[in-house]
Amino acid sequence: MELVRGRSLQDLLTTERALPLSRVAQIGLQVLEALSTRCGRLLPMLSAA
């Protein structure tokens, strides 16, 4: 897994204050994908996406 440089979630929330639900879902899926990759397996719901 490669390191992708960008804003931290804390910086994003400090700047934006509130995020649309679609953005929250996108961030959540990115976190799940990173965790599942780190654990060496892809979650079934992510493989269909």
Residue, then its C-alpha position, 0 to 999 in steps of 0.5 A: m500500500e502506498l502513502v498518499r499525501g494529502r490533508s488529514l481528516q482532522d484538517l478537513l473537518t476543521t476547515e469544512r466543519a460539516l461534510p455531506l453524507s456522500r463525502v462521509a461515506q466516501i471517506g469511510l469506504q477509503v478507510l475500510e479499503a485501507l484497513s482491509t488491504r493492510c489485513g491482507r483481505l478485501l472485504p466482500m462489499l468492497s470487491a463489488a464496488 
